[in-house]
């Protein structure tokens, strides 16, 4: 499965709505207003929903989505377990749409890892968008991992029959090691924090709410990221593709694109950079022309 071949349908405008769907994984990050109207029949392909936090621009589309797509076999809605808003929303949903059956809502915590298909898991990471005691996580970022077994170096020259015998006798872990590839990182709303959590990502989807230098204090005060910070980080770690999201609607498309190119040149960002413009649904993000590419 090549991440570069993923089809992303997405909308993200700070304050109003964010939702990002990766079709090949059946995976939806956040569920803001307009989700169902934007995806239409494609919404039936959603198998797993991971909501980053309880701000309305990230969850207001859940009730309509559940009304249209809720069923006994999913989709499962995952949310920060330490946030009390989601159980309240679940209870209302069950009263309002009693036809929906099955375990539709699941609270998760930082450090949890959930399988979504063979060899693919999603793990959750606490971020600092919402002020909370250190042992609580009311806002989460997510990472999608692909794991596979790789033969240990000392066995590479053995014939296949001998390798099979060794596995039968000693177990797979004795002759192989598990290799994890970070396929997708999704920041949710968050300040730029630990660069290492995204290092090696094949695709990083990161918010960049504030574009102008004079707005960087707003980014810090509101616990969001600035475009400059995100592109500086992208230049210092290994990322194959970057999608910038959650821009404030105060900025025009021209200002966003011009500033991305300026910082791309200044920091010598080596990965292609795409963006989700305010007020626009992007139907196939990675097939668009990147705004920046060396």
C-alpha positions as CSV (number, residue, x, y, z in Angstrom):
1,X,0.0,0.0,0.0
2,X,1.6,3.2,-1.2
3,X,0.7,6.3,0.7
4,X,1.3,8.5,-2.4
5,X,-1.6,6.7,-4.0
6,X,-4.1,7.5,-1.2
7,X,-7.2,9.5,-2.1
8,X,-7.9,12.2,0.4
9,X,-11.2,14.1,0.5
10,X,-11.0,16.9,3.0
11,X,-12.3,20.2,4.3
12,X,-10.6,22.3,7.0
13,X,-11.2,25.9,8.0
14,X,-10.3,27.0,11.5
15,X,-13.3,27.8,13.7
16,X,-15.8,26.4,11.2
17,X,-15.2,22.7,10.3
18,X,-12.5,20.1,9.8
19,X,-12.8,16.6,8.4
20,X,-10.3,14.5,6.4
21,X,-11.1,11.1,4.8
22,X,-8.5,8.6,3.6
23,X,-10.4,6.4,1.3
24,X,-8.0,3.4,1.1
25,X,-8.0,3.0,4.9
26,X,-11.7,3.8,5.5
27,X,-10.3,6.3,8.0
28,X,-11.9,9.6,8.9
29,X,-10.0,12.2,11.0
30,X,-12.4,14.6,12.7
31,X,-16.0,15.1,11.8
32,X,-16.9,18.7,11.5
33,X,-20.0,20.3,10.0
34,X,-20.7,19.5,6.4
35,X,-19.0,16.1,6.6
36,X,-22.0,14.1,5.2
37,X,-22.9,16.7,2.6
38,X,-19.3,16.8,1.4
39,X,-18.7,13.1,1.2
40,X,-22.2,12.0,0.0
41,X,-22.2,8.3,-0.8
42,X,-18.5,8.1,-0.1
43,X,-19.4,8.4,3.6
44,X,-20.5,4.8,3.4
45,X,-16.8,3.8,3.0
46,X,-15.9,5.2,6.4
47,X,-15.0,2.3,8.8
48,X,-13.2,4.2,11.6
49,X,-13.6,7.7,12.9
50,X,-10.9,9.4,15.1
51,X,-12.0,12.7,16.6
52,X,-9.1,14.8,18.0
53,X,-11.1,16.9,20.6
54,X,-14.5,18.2,21.5
55,X,-14.5,21.6,19.8
56,X,-17.6,21.9,17.7
57,X,-15.8,22.5,14.4
58,X,-14.3,19.0,14.8
59,X,-17.4,17.0,15.9
60,X,-20.6,18.9,14.7
61,X,-21.0,16.5,11.8
62,X,-21.2,13.4,13.9
63,X,-25.0,13.2,14.4
64,X,-25.9,13.4,10.7
65,X,-23.1,11.0,9.8
66,X,-24.4,8.5,12.4
67,X,-28.0,8.9,11.3
68,X,-27.0,8.0,7.7
69,X,-24.3,5.5,8.3
70,X,-24.7,4.0,11.9
71,X,-25.0,0.2,11.8
72,X,-24.2,-2.7,14.0
73,X,-20.8,-3.4,12.4
74,X,-19.6,0.2,12.7
75,X,-18.3,2.7,11.9
76,X,-16.6,3.1,15.2
77,X,-16.1,6.7,16.6
78,X,-13.0,7.0,18.7
79,X,-12.5,10.1,21.0
80,X,-10.4,11.3,23.9
81,X,-11.7,9.3,26.9
82,X,-11.0,12.1,29.3
83,X,-13.4,14.4,27.5
84,X,-16.9,14.4,29.0
85,X,-18.5,15.9,26.0
86,X,-18.5,12.7,23.9
87,X,-20.5,10.5,26.3
88,X,-23.1,13.2,26.5
89,X,-23.2,13.4,22.7
90,X,-23.5,9.6,22.5
91,X,-26.4,9.5,24.9
92,X,-28.2,12.2,22.9
93,X,-27.5,10.4,19.7
94,X,-29.0,7.1,21.0
95,X,-32.1,8.9,22.1
96,X,-32.5,10.9,18.9
97,X,-31.7,8.0,16.6
98,X,-32.8,4.8,18.5
99,X,-32.5,2.7,15.3
100,X,-28.7,2.8,15.5
101,X,-27.3,-0.3,17.2
102,X,-23.9,-1.6,18.1
103,X,-20.9,-0.2,19.9
104,X,-20.5,3.0,18.0
105,X,-18.4,5.1,20.4
106,X,-15.2,4.3,22.1
107,X,-13.0,6.5,24.4
108,X,-9.3,6.1,24.0
109,X,-6.3,7.5,25.8
110,X,-2.8,8.6,24.9
111,X,-0.7,5.6,24.2
112,X,-3.5,3.4,23.0
113,X,-2.9,1.6,19.7
114,X,-5.9,0.1,17.8
115,X,-5.8,-2.2,14.8
116,X,-7.9,-1.1,11.9
117,X,-6.8,-3.8,9.4
118,X,-4.2,-6.5,9.0
119,X,-0.8,-5.1,10.0
120,X,-2.2,-1.5,10.3
121,X,-2.7,0.3,13.6
122,X,-3.6,3.8,14.8
123,X,-2.1,5.1,18.0
124,X,-3.1,8.2,20.0
125,X,-0.8,10.9,21.4
126,X,-1.7,13.6,23.9
127,X,-1.3,17.1,22.7
128,X,-1.5,20.5,24.4
129,X,-4.4,22.1,22.5
130,X,-6.7,21.9,25.6
131,X,-5.3,22.7,29.0
132,X,-5.7,19.7,31.3
133,X,-3.7,17.9,34.1
134,X,-0.8,16.0,32.7
135,X,-2.4,12.7,33.4
136,X,-5.5,13.6,31.3
137,X,-5.7,13.9,27.5
138,X,-8.6,15.9,26.3
139,X,-7.0,16.5,22.8
140,X,-5.3,13.8,20.8
141,X,-3.1,13.5,17.7
142,X,-3.0,10.3,15.8
143,X,-0.5,8.2,13.8
144,X,-1.2,5.3,11.4
145,X,1.5,2.6,11.4
146,X,2.1,-0.3,9.0
147,X,4.0,-3.2,10.6
148,X,5.7,-6.1,8.9
149,X,8.2,-8.8,9.7
150,X,11.7,-8.5,8.3
151,X,14.1,-11.4,8.3
152,X,17.1,-10.8,10.6
153,X,20.4,-10.1,8.8
154,X,22.1,-13.3,10.0
155,X,19.4,-15.4,8.2
156,X,19.3,-13.6,4.9
157,X,21.4,-16.2,3.0
158,X,19.4,-19.3,4.3
159,X,17.2,-21.2,1.8
160,X,13.5,-20.8,2.4
161,X,13.0,-24.3,3.6
162,X,15.5,-23.8,6.5
163,X,13.8,-20.5,7.4
164,X,10.4,-22.2,7.6
165,X,11.9,-24.9,9.9
166,X,13.5,-22.3,12.1
167,X,10.2,-20.4,12.4
168,X,8.4,-23.7,13.2
169,X,11.0,-24.6,15.9
170,X,11.7,-21.2,17.5
171,X,8.9,-18.9,16.5
172,X,8.8,-16.0,14.0
173,X,10.3,-13.5,16.5
174,X,13.5,-15.6,16.7
175,X,14.3,-15.2,13.1
176,X,12.5,-11.9,12.2
177,X,12.1,-8.5,13.6
178,X,9.0,-6.3,13.4
179,X,9.5,-3.1,11.4
180,X,7.0,-0.3,11.8
181,X,6.5,2.4,9.1
182,X,4.8,5.6,10.0
183,X,2.3,5.9,7.2
184,X,0.2,8.9,8.3
185,X,0.5,11.5,11.0
186,X,-2.5,13.7,11.9
187,X,-1.9,16.5,14.3
188,X,-5.4,17.6,15.1
189,X,-5.4,21.1,16.7
190,X,-2.1,21.6,18.6
191,X,0.9,23.8,18.9
192,X,4.1,22.5,17.3
193,X,5.6,20.2,20.0
194,X,7.9,17.2,19.8
195,X,9.3,17.0,16.3
196,X,10.2,13.3,16.9
197,X,6.6,12.1,16.9
198,X,6.3,12.9,13.2
199,X,9.8,12.0,12.0
200,X,9.8,9.4,9.2
201,X,6.1,10.0,8.3
202,X,5.2,9.1,4.7
203,X,2.4,11.7,5.0
204,X,1.9,14.3,7.7
205,X,-1.4,16.3,7.9
206,X,-0.7,19.2,10.3
207,X,-2.6,22.3,11.2
208,X,-1.2,25.7,10.4
209,X,-3.9,28.0,11.6
210,X,-2.0,31.3,11.6
211,X,0.0,32.5,8.5
212,X,1.3,36.0,9.3
213,X,4.2,36.6,11.6
214,X,2.2,39.2,13.6
215,X,-0.4,36.5,14.4
216,X,2.1,34.1,16.0
217,X,1.1,35.3,19.5
218,X,-2.4,34.3,18.7
219,X,-1.1,30.8,17.8
220,X,0.6,30.5,21.2
221,X,-2.4,31.9,23.2
222,X,-4.9,29.8,21.4
223,X,-2.7,26.7,21.4
224,X,-2.5,26.3,17.7
225,X,0.3,26.2,15.2
226,X,1.7,28.9,12.9
227,X,2.6,28.2,9.3
228,X,6.2,29.2,10.0
229,X,6.6,26.8,12.9
230,X,5.2,23.8,10.9
231,X,7.4,24.4,7.8
232,X,10.5,24.9,10.0
233,X,9.7,21.5,11.6
234,X,9.2,19.9,8.2
235,X,12.6,21.1,7.1
236,X,14.3,19.5,10.1
237,X,12.7,16.0,10.0
238,X,12.1,13.4,7.4
239,X,8.6,13.7,5.8
240,X,7.7,12.4,2.4
241,X,4.6,14.5,1.9
242,X,3.0,17.4,3.9
243,X,-0.6,18.5,3.9
244,X,-1.3,21.8,5.7
245,X,-4.8,22.3,7.2
246,X,-7.0,24.4,9.5
247,X,-6.0,27.8,8.1
248,X,-8.0,30.8,9.5
249,X,-10.5,32.2,7.0
250,X,-8.9,35.6,7.5
251,X,-6.2,34.6,5.0
252,X,-6.7,34.5,1.2
253,X,-5.6,31.6,-1.0
254,X,-3.0,33.9,-2.5
255,X,-1.5,34.9,0.9
256,X,-1.4,31.3,2.1
257,X,0.3,30.0,-1.1
258,X,2.8,32.9,-1.3
259,X,3.8,32.4,2.4
260,X,4.2,28.6,2.0
261,X,6.5,29.2,-1.0
262,X,8.5,31.8,0.9
263,X,9.1,29.6,3.9
264,X,9.7,26.6,1.7
265,X,12.6,28.5,0.0
266,X,13.9,30.0,3.3
267,X,13.9,26.7,5.2
268,X,14.7,24.5,2.2
269,X,11.7,22.1,2.8
270,X,12.5,19.0,0.8
271,X,9.0,17.4,0.7
272,X,6.1,18.4,-1.5
273,X,3.6,20.6,0.4
274,X,-0.1,20.6,-0.2
275,X,-2.7,22.7,1.5
276,X,-6.4,22.8,2.4
277,X,-7.7,26.2,1.5
278,X,-10.3,27.8,3.8
279,X,-13.9,27.3,2.6
280,X,-13.0,24.7,0.0
281,X,-13.6,20.9,-0.2
282,X,-10.6,19.2,-1.7
283,X,-11.6,16.1,-3.5
284,X,-8.3,14.4,-4.2
285,X,-5.6,16.3,-2.3
286,X,-2.5,14.4,-3.3
287,X,-3.4,14.6,-7.0
288,X,-3.4,18.4,-6.8
289,X,-0.3,20.3,-7.8
290,X,1.8,20.9,-4.7
291,X,2.2,24.5,-3.6
292,X,5.8,23.9,-2.8
293,X,8.3,21.3,-4.1
294,X,12.0,21.4,-4.6
